[in-house]
């Protein structure tokens, strides 16, 4: 059995640079289906594949010098796509990551009394989504 990855090293990177001060990240992939049920289906629904899509969610702390919010807002304001990677890419070691092109579709910043300022963002994936896993 290979090594179990520590979530600390599983990061969201935009254009080759990890977003700073991340606390959480996740990727969600889905596939729509097309209903091809006919009267010949014996009362069972039949499906074929449809469009595939994905999104990445990331959250973290806001730092006054290298805020991820600045990077995300730059792309959000420009409505520009960017290369995104979610996972670990250890040079010469184990790798496990997803990569795609994405758009930043939402950003939230939260600041509670006597609490850390945090951010969260959603990145919608566009085009092919690839997964690379080697050990």
URNOR-V177616 format. One record per backbone hydrogen bond with DSSP energy under -0.5 kcal/mol. NH is the residue of the N-H (numbers start at 0). CO is the residue of the C=O. If there is no record, write none. Layout:
nh;co
NH;CO
NH;CO
This chain:
nh;co
8;5
9;6
10;8
10;86
12;10
12;84
13;16
14;82
16;13
18;11
21;18
22;58
23;58
25;56
27;54
29;52
31;50
33;47
35;45
36;45
40;37
41;38
43;40
47;33
49;31
52;29
54;27
55;122
56;25
57;120
58;23
59;118
60;20
61;116
62;60
69;66
70;66
71;67
72;68
73;69
74;70
75;71
76;72
77;73
78;74
78;75
79;74
81;101
83;99
84;12
85;97
86;10
87;95
89;93
90;88
92;89
94;133
95;87
96;131
97;85
98;129
99;83
100;125
101;81
102;123
104;102
104;121
105;121
107;119
109;117
111;115
114;111
117;109
118;59
119;107
120;57
121;105
122;55
123;102
123;121
124;53
125;100
129;98
131;96
133;94
